[in-house]
Amino acid sequence: MLTEKRHEMICDMLSQYDIVTLQQLTEIIGSSESTIRRDLSALEEKGQLIRVHGGAKQISDQHDTELNIKTTRFVREKDEIAKQAAALIKDGACIYLDAGSSTLAMIPYLTQRDLTVVTNSVTHVMALIERGIRALMIGGLVKPNTMANVGCAAEEMLRTFNFSMAFIGVNGVDADNGFTTPDPEEAAIKRLAIKQSRQSYYLADESKFDHVTFATIVPLSEASIITNHNHSYIKQYAKYIKVG
């Protein structure tokens, strides 16, 4: 069978089942395991799937959901997570708030004295100013769907700051692929914010688990997570704070 045909069959199977095993692929396509493994590697390099142990997983949500839509989903859960996250901050802290609906939900709970907040979100800056909180926004290209600043200018400015804590939004949490987000440029900003912070926390409601998007930010072991979900693999891979 031609390589192109095998690739087409693999992608068709993933579109139907989201995740397929190596055994399923070899049985249906009729090729050897070594051939299928090469096919999976080639398709992963093209960004058409994600290899997992014993098979492959479909890449989902390769485009960001607009922020005004995100803020209407899992509202109660995000509020609980945001309240817990805000409670970790001390007076006089300098923190980083990543763009996203979960971090936006933290702002009403920021009651600390002498607080400085750096963010890459146009939406967050407006909410912080309305509450009288000292706010700095890193520059860069503004993404119209998430209202986040990204790119080289944003990264250059972010490198000049040192944070007590960083609070990061995430689109996917997966044991094999770590914390993920659809946009590689946003992933770069998130990684840099973590690097510039003494402590960092990912905010993730239950809908984000077992979900993989295009760009990996960091493995689960490299940051703590605040969540309302008690997934079986979280204690194994990541430090976490359970709310609710």
C-alpha contacts under 8 A as a table, 3 or more apart, distances in Angstrom:
res1	aa1	res2	aa2	distance
1	M	5	K	6.73
1	M	6	R	6.88
2	L	5	K	5.33
2	L	6	R	6.50
3	T	6	R	5.16
3	T	7	H	6.24
3	T	39	D	7.68
4	E	7	H	5.13
4	E	8	E	6.18
5	K	8	E	5.03
5	K	9	M	6.23
6	R	9	M	5.09
6	R	10	I	6.20
6	R	29	I	6.87
6	R	39	D	7.63
7	H	10	I	5.12
7	H	11	C	6.23
7	H	39	D	6.58
7	H	43	L	7.31
8	E	11	C	5.24
8	E	12	D	6.12
9	M	12	D	5.02
9	M	13	M	6.19
9	M	29	I	7.41
10	I	13	M	5.20
10	I	14	L	6.30
10	I	25	L	7.14
11	C	14	L	5.07
11	C	15	S	6.18
11	C	48	Q	7.68
11	C	49	L	7.97
12	D	15	S	5.15
12	D	16	Q	6.51
13	M	16	Q	5.21
13	M	17	Y	6.10
13	M	18	D	7.72
13	M	20	V	7.25
14	L	17	Y	5.16
14	L	18	D	4.72
14	L	19	I	5.83
14	L	20	V	6.47
14	L	56	A	8.00
14	L	57	K	6.94
14	L	58	Q	5.68
15	S	18	D	5.80
15	S	58	Q	7.08
17	Y	20	V	6.69
18	D	57	K	5.88
18	D	58	Q	5.03
19	I	55	G	7.43
19	I	56	A	5.77
19	I	57	K	4.33
19	I	58	Q	6.10
20	V	24	Q	6.54
20	V	25	L	7.12
20	V	55	G	5.64
20	V	56	A	5.63
20	V	57	K	6.62
21	T	24	Q	5.22
21	T	25	L	6.39
21	T	54	G	5.64
21	T	55	G	4.00
21	T	56	A	6.47
22	L	25	L	5.15
22	L	26	T	6.21
22	L	33	E	6.97
22	L	36	I	7.34
22	L	37	R	7.80
22	L	54	G	5.57
22	L	55	G	4.58
22	L	56	A	7.64
23	Q	26	T	5.26
23	Q	27	E	6.16
23	Q	33	E	7.80
23	Q	55	G	7.93
24	Q	27	E	5.26
24	Q	28	I	6.14
25	L	28	I	5.34
25	L	29	I	5.73
25	L	30	G	7.73
25	L	36	I	7.24
26	T	29	I	5.37
26	T	30	G	5.23
26	T	31	S	5.32
26	T	32	S	6.06
26	T	33	E	6.15
26	T	36	I	6.82
27	E	30	G	5.32
27	E	31	S	7.56
31	S	35	T	6.37
31	S	36	I	6.71
32	S	35	T	5.26
32	S	36	I	6.35
33	E	36	I	5.11
33	E	37	R	6.04
34	S	37	R	5.10
34	S	38	R	6.34
35	T	38	R	5.19
35	T	39	D	6.28
36	I	39	D	4.88
36	I	40	L	6.13
37	R	40	L	5.06
37	R	41	S	6.20
38	R	41	S	5.08
38	R	42	A	6.17
39	D	42	A	5.12
39	D	43	L	6.15
40	L	43	L	5.12
40	L	44	E	6.02
40	L	49	L	7.67
40	L	51	R	6.79
40	L	56	A	7.25
41	S	44	E	5.10
41	S	45	E	6.25
41	S	51	R	7.41
42	A	45	E	5.19
42	A	46	K	6.49
43	L	46	K	5.05
43	L	47	G	6.39
43	L	48	Q	5.35
43	L	49	L	6.15
44	E	47	G	4.98
44	E	48	Q	5.61
44	E	49	L	5.01
44	E	50	I	5.61
44	E	51	R	6.72
45	E	48	Q	7.62
47	G	50	I	7.60
47	G	214	F	7.77
48	Q	58	Q	7.50
48	Q	59	I	6.81
49	L	56	A	6.65
49	L	57	K	5.92
49	L	58	Q	5.03
49	L	59	I	5.34
50	I	56	A	5.61
50	I	57	K	5.11
50	I	58	Q	6.26
50	I	59	I	6.33
51	R	55	G	6.17
51	R	56	A	4.30
51	R	57	K	6.14
52	V	55	G	5.41
52	V	56	A	5.09
52	V	57	K	6.55
52	V	176	D	6.74
53	H	56	A	7.58
59	I	62	Q	7.01
59	I	212	V	6.27
59	I	213	T	5.79
59	I	214	F	6.36
60	S	211	H	7.60
60	S	212	V	6.24
60	S	213	T	5.38
60	S	214	F	7.41
61	D	64	D	6.87
61	D	182	P	6.59
61	D	212	V	7.99
61	D	213	T	5.72
61	D	214	F	7.60
62	Q	182	P	4.93
62	Q	183	D	7.56
62	Q	213	T	5.92
62	Q	214	F	5.62
63	H	182	P	5.62
63	H	183	D	7.34
64	D	145	N	7.00
64	D	146	T	7.10
64	D	182	P	5.97
64	D	183	D	7.43
65	T	69	I	6.80
65	T	70	K	6.63
65	T	145	N	6.96
65	T	146	T	7.39
66	E	69	I	5.46
66	E	70	K	6.43
66	E	145	N	4.59
66	E	146	T	5.55
67	L	70	K	4.95
67	L	71	T	6.23
67	L	100	G	6.84
67	L	101	S	6.54
67	L	145	N	6.39
67	L	146	T	5.14
67	L	147	M	7.50
68	N	71	T	5.46
68	N	72	T	7.09
69	I	72	T	5.58
69	I	73	R	7.15
70	K	73	R	5.48
70	K	101	S	6.04
71	T	74	F	7.97
71	T	75	V	6.84
71	T	101	S	5.31
71	T	102	S	7.96
72	T	75	V	6.13
74	F	77	E	5.38
74	F	78	K	6.09
74	F	205	D	7.40
75	V	78	K	5.24
75	V	79	D	6.12
76	R	79	D	5.09
76	R	80	E	6.38
77	E	80	E	5.25
77	E	81	I	6.33
77	E	205	D	6.31
77	E	228	N	6.60
78	K	81	I	5.07
78	K	82	A	5.92
78	K	102	S	5.54
78	K	105	A	6.85
78	K	204	A	7.89
78	K	205	D	6.35
79	D	82	A	5.03
79	D	83	K	6.09
79	D	102	S	7.62
79	D	105	A	6.03
79	D	106	M	7.54
80	E	83	K	5.23
80	E	84	Q	6.39
80	E	228	N	7.72
80	E	243	V	6.67
80	E	244	G	6.87
81	I	84	Q	5.25
81	I	85	A	6.17
81	I	102	S	7.65
81	I	203	L	6.82
81	I	204	A	7.83
81	I	205	D	7.61
81	I	226	I	6.30
81	I	227	T	6.02
81	I	228	N	6.77
81	I	243	V	6.36
82	A	85	A	5.03
82	A	86	A	6.10
82	A	102	S	6.42
82	A	103	T	6.67
82	A	105	A	5.62
82	A	106	M	4.50
82	A	109	Y	7.68
82	A	203	L	7.70
83	K	86	A	5.27
83	K	87	A	6.29
83	K	106	M	6.24
83	K	109	Y	6.14
84	Q	87	A	5.20
84	Q	88	L	6.90
84	Q	226	I	7.79
84	Q	243	V	7.13
85	A	88	L	5.58
85	A	89	I	7.53
85	A	106	M	7.11
85	A	167	F	7.85
85	A	226	I	7.09
86	A	89	I	5.69
86	A	106	M	5.93
86	A	107	I	7.96
86	A	109	Y	5.96
86	A	110	L	6.01
87	A	90	K	7.96
87	A	109	Y	7.86
89	I	93	A	6.84
89	I	112	Q	7.40
89	I	165	M	7.73
90	K	93	A	5.76
90	K	112	Q	6.47
91	D	112	Q	4.89
91	D	113	R	4.93
91	D	114	D	6.11
91	D	115	L	6.31
92	G	112	Q	7.37
92	G	113	R	6.10
92	G	114	D	4.64
92	G	115	L	5.03
92	G	116	T	7.38
93	A	114	D	7.27
93	A	115	L	5.35
93	A	116	T	6.37
93	A	163	F	7.86
93	A	164	S	6.07
94	C	115	L	6.15
94	C	116	T	4.64
94	C	117	V	5.85
94	C	118	V	7.58
94	C	162	N	7.82
94	C	163	F	5.34
94	C	164	S	5.58
94	C	165	M	7.21
95	I	115	L	7.94
95	I	116	T	6.37
95	I	117	V	5.06
95	I	118	V	6.25
95	I	163	F	5.14
95	I	164	S	5.60
95	I	165	M	4.94
95	I	166	A	5.65
95	I	167	F	7.83
96	Y	117	V	5.75
96	Y	118	V	4.81
96	Y	119	T	5.67
96	Y	163	F	6.49
96	Y	165	M	6.37
96	Y	166	A	4.50
96	Y	167	F	6.19
96	Y	193	A	7.09
97	L	103	T	6.28
97	L	117	V	6.75
97	L	118	V	6.24
97	L	119	T	4.93
97	L	120	N	7.52
97	L	166	A	6.13
97	L	167	F	5.24
97	L	168	I	6.62
98	D	103	T	6.46
98	D	119	T	5.75
98	D	120	N	6.21
98	D	121	S	6.92
98	D	166	A	7.56
98	D	167	F	6.08
98	D	168	I	4.99
98	D	169	G	6.10
98	D	190	K	7.20
99	A	103	T	6.70
99	A	104	L	7.32
99	A	119	T	7.06
99	A	120	N	6.07
99	A	121	S	4.87
99	A	124	H	7.21
99	A	146	T	7.29
99	A	147	M	7.47
99	A	148	A	5.74
99	A	168	I	7.60
99	A	169	G	6.62
100	G	103	T	5.62
100	G	104	L	6.14
100	G	121	S	7.90
100	G	146	T	7.12
100	G	169	G	5.52
100	G	170	V	7.99
101	S	104	L	4.94
101	S	105	A	6.25
101	S	169	G	7.64
102	S	105	A	5.21
102	S	106	M	6.98
102	S	169	G	6.40
102	S	203	L	6.38
102	S	204	A	7.56
103	T	106	M	5.25
103	T	107	I	7.37
103	T	167	F	6.76
103	T	168	I	7.01
103	T	169	G	6.41
103	T	203	L	7.31
104	L	107	I	5.78
104	L	123	T	7.97
104	L	124	H	6.04
105	A	108	P	6.74
106	M	109	Y	5.51
106	M	110	L	6.68
107	I	110	L	5.29
107	I	124	H	7.90
107	I	127	A	7.09
107	I	128	L	6.67
108	P	111	T	7.86
108	P	131	R	7.86
112	Q	115	L	6.02
115	L	133	I	6.72
115	L	134	R	6.56
116	T	133	I	6.98
116	T	134	R	5.08
116	T	135	A	6.04
116	T	136	L	7.81
117	V	133	I	7.49
117	V	134	R	6.28
117	V	135	A	4.93
117	V	136	L	6.30
118	V	135	A	5.83
118	V	136	L	4.68
118	V	137	M	5.69
118	V	138	I	7.24
119	T	124	H	7.07
119	T	125	V	7.10
119	T	135	A	7.60
119	T	136	L	6.43
119	T	137	M	5.05
119	T	138	I	6.37
120	N	137	M	5.52
120	N	138	I	5.31
120	N	139	G	7.33
120	N	148	A	5.48
120	N	149	N	5.05
120	N	150	V	7.50
120	N	154	A	7.67
121	S	124	H	5.18
121	S	125	V	6.35
121	S	137	M	7.10
121	S	147	M	5.73
121	S	148	A	4.54
121	S	149	N	6.25
122	V	125	V	5.28
122	V	126	M	6.60
122	V	137	M	7.60
122	V	147	M	5.65
122	V	148	A	6.49
122	V	149	N	7.71
123	T	126	M	5.44
123	T	127	A	6.49
123	T	147	M	6.52
124	H	127	A	5.11
124	H	128	L	6.04
125	V	128	L	5.10
125	V	129	I	6.13
125	V	135	A	6.33
125	V	136	L	7.47
125	V	137	M	6.83
126	M	129	I	5.23
126	M	130	E	6.25
127	A	130	E	5.18
127	A	131	R	6.55
128	L	131	R	5.24
128	L	132	G	6.39
128	L	133	I	5.25
128	L	134	R	7.29
128	L	135	A	6.44
129	I	132	G	4.99
129	I	133	I	5.68
129	I	134	R	7.07
129	I	135	A	6.83
130	E	133	I	7.66
138	I	149	N	7.06
138	I	154	A	5.37
138	I	157	M	6.04
138	I	158	L	6.48
139	G	149	N	6.23
139	G	150	V	7.72
139	G	153	A	5.99
139	G	154	A	4.80
139	G	157	M	7.11
140	G	149	N	5.06
140	G	150	V	5.33
140	G	151	G	5.70
140	G	152	C	7.03
140	G	153	A	4.94
140	G	154	A	4.65
141	L	148	A	7.92
141	L	149	N	5.14
141	L	150	V	5.32
141	L	151	G	6.16
141	L	154	A	7.79
142	V	147	M	5.87
142	V	148	A	5.44
142	V	149	N	4.42
142	V	150	V	6.56
143	K	146	T	5.79
143	K	147	M	5.13
143	K	148	A	5.37
143	K	149	N	6.34
143	K	150	V	7.45
144	P	147	M	5.17
144	P	148	A	7.64
149	N	154	A	6.48
150	V	153	A	7.58
150	V	154	A	5.49
150	V	155	E	7.36
150	V	185	E	6.04
150	V	186	E	6.10
150	V	189	I	6.78
151	G	154	A	5.45
151	G	155	E	6.36
151	G	185	E	6.22
151	G	189	I	7.99
152	C	155	E	5.10
152	C	156	E	6.04
153	A	156	E	5.13
153	A	157	M	6.35
154	A	157	M	5.40
154	A	158	L	6.13
154	A	189	I	7.65
155	E	158	L	5.00
155	E	159	R	6.28
155	E	189	I	6.28
155	E	192	L	7.33
156	E	159	R	5.45
156	E	160	T	7.24
157	M	160	T	5.55
157	M	161	F	7.55
158	L	161	F	5.72
158	L	192	L	7.43
158	L	193	A	7.06
159	R	162	N	7.86
159	R	192	L	7.42
159	R	196	Q	6.99
161	F	196	Q	6.80
162	N	196	Q	5.19
162	N	197	S	5.95
163	F	166	A	6.76
163	F	196	Q	6.11
163	F	197	S	4.49
163	F	198	R	6.42
164	S	197	S	5.70
164	S	198	R	5.36
164	S	199	Q	6.40
165	M	197	S	5.40
165	M	198	R	5.97
165	M	199	Q	4.75
165	M	200	S	5.42
165	M	201	Y	7.71
166	A	193	A	6.54
166	A	194	I	6.29
166	A	197	S	5.96
166	A	199	Q	6.44
166	A	200	S	4.60
166	A	201	Y	6.24
167	F	200	S	5.95
167	F	201	Y	4.99
167	F	202	Y	5.92
167	F	203	L	7.01
168	I	190	K	6.69
168	I	200	S	7.47
168	I	201	Y	6.10
168	I	202	Y	4.75
168	I	203	L	6.17
169	G	202	Y	5.97
169	G	203	L	5.57
169	G	204	A	7.11
170	V	173	V	7.55
170	V	179	F	6.50
170	V	180	T	6.26
170	V	181	T	5.94
170	V	202	Y	6.76
170	V	203	L	6.79
170	V	204	A	6.43
170	V	208	K	7.59
171	N	179	F	7.52
171	N	180	T	5.87
171	N	181	T	5.01
171	N	182	P	7.38
171	N	204	A	7.84
171	N	208	K	5.81
171	N	211	H	7.61
171	N	212	V	7.66
171	N	213	T	6.89
172	G	178	G	7.80
172	G	179	F	5.65
172	G	180	T	4.89
172	G	181	T	6.43
172	G	208	K	4.68
172	G	209	F	6.02
172	G	210	D	7.03
172	G	211	H	4.67
172	G	212	V	5.00
172	G	213	T	6.13
173	V	177	N	7.57
173	V	178	G	5.70
173	V	179	F	4.80
173	V	180	T	6.49
173	V	204	A	7.86
173	V	208	K	5.65
173	V	209	F	4.69
173	V	210	D	5.87
173	V	211	H	5.80
173	V	212	V	6.71
173	V	220	L	7.82
174	D	177	N	5.30
174	D	178	G	4.98
174	D	179	F	6.56
174	D	209	F	6.14
174	D	210	D	4.90
174	D	211	H	6.05
174	D	212	V	6.42
174	D	220	L	7.85
175	A	178	G	5.72
175	A	210	D	7.57
175	A	220	L	7.06
175	A	233	Y	6.82
175	A	234	I	7.92
175	A	237	Y	7.22
177	N	180	T	7.26
177	N	212	V	7.05
177	N	216	T	6.48
177	N	219	P	6.70
178	G	216	T	6.45
178	G	217	I	7.25
178	G	218	V	5.94
178	G	219	P	4.16
178	G	220	L	4.79
179	F	216	T	5.84
179	F	217	I	5.51
179	F	218	V	5.77
179	F	219	P	6.21
179	F	220	L	6.28
180	T	187	A	7.54
180	T	212	V	6.17
180	T	213	T	5.48
180	T	214	F	6.79
180	T	215	A	5.39
180	T	216	T	4.32
180	T	217	I	5.42
180	T	218	V	7.68
181	T	184	P	7.40
181	T	186	E	7.37
181	T	187	A	6.29
181	T	212	V	7.89
181	T	213	T	5.40
181	T	214	F	6.22
181	T	215	A	5.34
181	T	216	T	6.54
181	T	217	I	7.08
182	P	213	T	5.16
182	P	214	F	4.76
182	P	215	A	5.66
183	D	186	E	5.34
183	D	187	A	6.28
183	D	214	F	6.88
183	D	215	A	6.16
184	P	187	A	4.84
184	P	188	A	6.22
184	P	214	F	7.59
184	P	215	A	5.25
184	P	216	T	7.90
185	E	188	A	5.11
185	E	189	I	6.54
186	E	189	I	5.10
186	E	190	K	6.26
187	A	190	K	5.13
187	A	191	R	6.19
187	A	215	A	6.47
187	A	216	T	6.91
187	A	217	I	5.10
188	A	191	R	5.17
188	A	192	L	6.21
188	A	217	I	7.17
189	I	192	L	5.19
189	I	193	A	6.17
190	K	193	A	5.14
190	K	194	I	6.33
190	K	217	I	6.95
191	R	194	I	5.20
191	R	195	K	6.31
191	R	217	I	6.06
191	R	218	V	7.05
192	L	195	K	4.95
192	L	196	Q	6.24
193	A	196	Q	5.15
193	A	197	S	6.34
194	I	197	S	5.22
194	I	198	R	7.94
194	I	199	Q	7.48
194	I	200	S	5.77
195	K	198	R	7.94
197	S	200	S	6.37
200	S	223	A	5.92
200	S	224	S	6.42
201	Y	223	A	6.01
201	Y	224	S	4.81
201	Y	225	I	5.27
201	Y	226	I	6.64
202	Y	223	A	6.96
202	Y	224	S	6.14
202	Y	225	I	4.55
202	Y	226	I	6.04
203	L	225	I	5.97
203	L	226	I	5.05
203	L	227	T	6.19
204	A	207	S	7.80
204	A	208	K	6.07
204	A	209	F	7.96
204	A	225	I	7.07
204	A	226	I	6.37
204	A	227	T	5.17
204	A	228	N	7.72
205	D	208	K	5.96
205	D	209	F	7.85
205	D	227	T	5.41
205	D	228	N	5.83
205	D	229	H	6.62
206	E	209	F	5.87
206	E	227	T	7.16
206	E	228	N	6.38
206	E	229	H	5.10
207	S	211	H	7.92
208	K	211	H	5.67
209	F	231	H	7.86
213	T	216	T	7.64
216	T	219	P	7.68
218	V	222	E	6.32
218	V	223	A	7.83
219	P	222	E	5.73
219	P	223	A	7.88
220	L	223	A	6.28
220	L	224	S	7.80
220	L	237	Y	5.68
220	L	238	A	5.17
221	S	224	S	7.66
221	S	237	Y	5.31
221	S	238	A	4.69
221	S	239	K	7.22
222	E	238	A	7.39
223	A	238	A	6.86
223	A	239	K	6.98
224	S	238	A	6.08
224	S	239	K	4.62
224	S	240	Y	5.23
224	S	241	I	7.68
225	I	238	A	7.12
225	I	239	K	6.31
225	I	240	Y	4.53
225	I	241	I	6.19
226	I	240	Y	5.71
226	I	241	I	4.73
226	I	242	K	6.10
226	I	243	V	7.30
227	T	230	N	7.82
227	T	240	Y	7.41
227	T	241	I	6.40
227	T	242	K	5.32
227	T	243	V	6.06
228	N	242	K	5.53
228	N	243	V	4.85
228	N	244	G	5.80
229	H	242	K	6.87
229	H	243	V	7.88
230	N	234	I	7.35
230	N	242	K	7.04
231	H	234	I	5.66
232	S	235	K	7.09
232	S	236	Q	7.97
233	Y	236	Q	5.23
233	Y	237	Y	6.37
234	I	237	Y	5.37
234	I	238	A	5.44
234	I	239	K	7.47
234	I	240	Y	7.25
235	K	238	A	5.72
235	K	239	K	6.57
235	K	240	Y	7.18
